[in-house]
């Protein structure tokens, strides 16, 4: 019988100089996870850092602090903190859409995201920095429209991304009401 001449293979090391398929798959998954983490960091850090730069260069004015305000007006630090949170949420939702190829599926989603980013960057300096409440109200309405468009487009690609826009919508509506109150104060 041929089975009597068989010898058992000893596993001292890899029998082949090439890695097995499991290692290759694991390395591919790790590389893909690193790319995903890198793209997530970029997608969140760009809007957040642009918001921080805007706050730094135009955030400290005495005009808003010295205004007689009702109790429901937020302090300036809360406005800035919420603007940063809104930028973080929008960056995260845009990344979720990008990760699923949504900017190719829905080509109008990217211009809407860029428009909301630009409008959110100029809103606070106009309203709270320079006191341009009329222009600020128009910017708030445009920002609200861009956010509604983003929410609808993002929801079609990824429902979680669409839901992440909702707090940004609520904040923009609140700032719009504050701007309207400042206009008639």
C-alpha positions in Angstrom: 0.0 0.0 0.0 1.1 3.5 -0.8 -0.1 5.0 2.5 2.6 3.3 4.5 5.3 5.4 2.8 3.6 8.7 3.7 5.5 11.1 6.1 3.9 13.8 8.2 4.9 17.3 7.2 6.5 19.3 10.0 5.4 23.0 10.4 8.6 24.8 11.3 7.8 27.7 9.1 6.1 28.5 5.9 6.6 25.9 3.3 6.3 28.4 0.5 8.1 31.7 0.2 4.8 33.5 -0.6 2.2 34.5 1.9 -1.1 32.6 2.0 -4.3 33.9 0.8 -5.6 34.6 4.3 -2.7 36.9 5.0 -3.1 38.7 1.8 -6.8 39.2 2.4 -6.1 40.4 5.9 -3.5 42.9 4.6 -5.9 44.1 2.0 -8.6 44.7 4.6 -6.1 46.5 6.9 -5.0 48.7 4.0 -8.6 49.5 3.1 -9.4 50.3 6.7 -6.4 52.7 6.9 -7.5 54.4 3.7 -11.0 54.7 5.1 -9.7 56.2 8.3 -7.5 58.6 6.4 -10.4 59.8 4.2 -12.7 60.1 7.2 -10.1 62.3 9.0 -9.7 64.4 5.9 -13.5 64.8 5.4 -14.0 65.9 9.0 -10.9 67.9 9.5 -11.3 70.2 6.5 -14.7 71.7 7.4 -13.8 71.8 11.1 -10.5 73.6 10.5 -12.1 76.1 8.1 -14.7 76.8 10.8 -12.0 77.2 13.4 -10.1 79.7 11.2 -13.3 81.6 10.6 -14.0 81.8 14.3 -10.4 82.8 15.1 -10.3 85.7 12.6 -13.8 87.0 13.1 -15.3 85.6 16.2 -14.4 88.1 18.9 -16.4 91.2 18.5 -18.0 93.4 21.2 -21.1 94.2 19.1 -22.9 91.0 19.8 -21.8 90.9 23.5 -23.0 94.4 24.2 -26.4 94.0 22.6 -29.4 93.8 24.9 -30.5 90.2 24.3 -33.4 88.1 25.4 -32.6 85.1 27.6 -32.9 82.6 24.8 -30.0 84.2 22.8 -26.9 82.0 23.0 -23.6 83.3 24.3 -21.0 83.7 21.6 -18.9 80.7 22.8 -22.0 78.5 22.4 -22.5 79.8 18.9 -18.9 79.0 18.0 -19.1 75.5 19.7 -22.3 74.6 17.9 -20.9 75.9 14.6 -17.9 73.5 15.0 -20.3 70.6 15.9 -22.3 71.4 12.8 -19.2 71.4 10.6 -18.1 68.1 12.2 -21.5 66.5 11.5 -21.6 67.7 7.9 -18.1 66.5 7.3 -19.1 63.1 8.7 -22.3 62.9 6.6 -20.4 63.9 3.4 -17.9 61.2 4.1 -20.6 58.6 4.5 -22.0 59.7 1.1 -18.6 59.7 -0.5 -17.8 56.2 0.9 -20.8 54.8 -0.8 -20.1 56.5 -4.1 -22.9 58.9 -3.6 -21.2 61.9 -5.2 -21.2 59.9 -8.4 -24.7 58.6 -8.1 -26.1 62.0 -7.1 -23.9 64.6 -8.8 -25.8 67.6 -7.3 -24.9 66.5 -3.8 -21.4 67.7 -3.9 -22.2 71.3 -5.1 -24.9 71.5 -2.4 -22.4 70.4 0.3 -19.8 72.9 -0.9 -22.5 75.6 -1.0 -23.6 74.9 2.6 -20.0 74.8 3.7 -19.3 78.2 2.1 -22.5 79.7 3.5 -21.9 78.4 7.0 -18.4 79.9 6.9 -19.6 83.3 6.1 -22.8 83.4 8.2 -21.3 83.9 11.6 -18.8 86.7 10.6 -21.6 88.5 8.8 -24.2 88.3 11.6 -22.2 88.3 14.8 -19.0 90.0 13.6 -20.0 92.8 11.3 -23.7 93.2 12.3 -25.0 92.7 8.7 -28.3 91.2 9.9 -30.2 91.7 6.6 -27.4 90.0 4.6 -27.1 87.5 7.4 -30.7 86.6 7.1 -30.4 86.0 3.4 -27.4 83.8 4.0 -29.3 81.9 6.7 -32.1 81.2 4.3 -29.7 80.1 1.6 -27.9 77.9 4.1 -31.1 76.4 5.2 -32.1 75.6 1.6 -28.7 74.1 0.9 -29.0 71.9 4.0 -32.4 70.7 3.0 -31.0 69.8 -0.4 -28.1 68.0 1.3 -30.4 66.1 3.6 -32.6 64.9 0.8 -29.7 63.9 -1.5 -27.7 62.3 1.3 -30.7 60.4 2.6 -31.1 58.8 -0.9 -27.5 57.5 -0.7 -27.2 56.7 3.0 -30.1 57.3 5.5 -27.7 57.8 8.4 -25.9 60.6 6.5 -29.3 62.3 5.9 -30.1 62.0 9.6 -26.8 63.6 10.5 -27.9 66.8 8.7 -31.0 67.2 10.8 -29.2 68.8 13.8 -27.5 71.2 11.4 -30.9 72.2 10.0 -32.3 72.8 13.5 -29.2 74.9 14.4 -29.6 77.0 11.2 -33.3 77.5 11.8 -32.5 78.7 15.4 -29.7 81.1 14.2 -32.2 82.4 11.5 -34.6 83.2 14.3 -31.9 84.9 16.3 -30.8 86.9 13.2 -34.4 87.9 12.6 -34.7 89.1 16.2 -31.4 91.0 15.8 -32.8 92.6 12.6 -35.8 94.1 14.4 -34.0 94.9 17.7 
